[in-house]
């Protein structure tokens, strides 16, 4: 530990201010917690981004809270429309596709008709996604909020045994709700990797 602290001093690294939770790691059974994770930056970094802060995020599946460093909001522009493999496992997705494709788009050039049909499919899938997955996100957020409330009780030393058991159950629920999101993130990473290579 002394060697690591000496390394931090020699490199002139700084632990920038933290926003959010007090602790970044919680033992799954709730018996202990600590601030194990932190972001260290150089003085050069601070000169370029003096308003940097580390934001402690909600813990999702891991027993560690992710840290995000922010200085300013960057607008990356509109997101491209993508479909995800996990959607095919959802009840009703194939029916949405069949219904969208069966819509009459009029007469004309075959390529133009296909283009119009694909545009209709895109619109219906986006509406379906907003309804189905936003409900899932809402439910997930409710679970996260309840876990955070229990974590706060733990931080204050007032967590009862039944609350500890409830938190373990909620963490299990959260893992299940995160499976779809993780599948989409894995596929998004492949999209991004492909785009960088081309």
KAMOQUI-V277323 format. One record per backbone hydrogen bond with DSSP energy under -0.5 kcal/mol. CO is the residue of the C=O (numbers start at 1). NH is the residue of the N-H. If there is no record, write none. Layout:
{{CO,NH} {CO,NH}}
This chain:
{{1,5} {2,6} {3,7} {4,8} {5,9} {6,10} {7,11} {8,13} {9,12} {12,43} {14,16} {14,41} {17,54} {19,56} {24,65} {25,34} {27,30} {32,27} {34,24} {34,25} {34,36} {38,40} {39,16} {41,14} {42,46} {43,47} {44,48} {45,49} {49,52} {53,55} {53,70} {54,19} {54,56} {55,57} {55,68} {63,26} {66,57} {68,55} {70,53} {72,71} {74,76} {84,87} {84,88} {85,88} {86,89} {87,90} {90,93} {92,96} {93,97} {94,98} {95,99} {96,100} {97,101} {98,102} {100,103} {109,113} {110,114} {111,115} {112,116} {113,117} {114,118} {115,119} {116,120} {117,121} {118,122} {119,123} {120,124} {121,125} {122,126} {123,127} {124,128} {125,129} {126,130} {127,131} {128,132} {129,133} {129,134} {130,134} {131,135} {132,136} {133,137} {134,138} {135,139} {136,140} {137,141} {138,142} {139,143} {140,144} {141,145} {142,146} {143,147} {144,148} {145,149} {146,150} {147,151} {148,152} {149,153} {150,154} {151,155} {152,156} {153,158} {153,159} {154,157} {158,160} {160,164} {161,165} {162,166} {163,167} {164,168} {165,169} {166,170} {167,171} {168,172} {169,173} {170,174} {171,175} {172,176} {173,177} {174,178} {175,179} {176,179} {177,181} {178,182} {179,183} {180,184} {181,185} {182,186} {183,187} {184,188} {185,189} {186,190} {187,191} {188,192} {189,193} {190,194} {191,195} {192,196} {193,197} {194,198}}
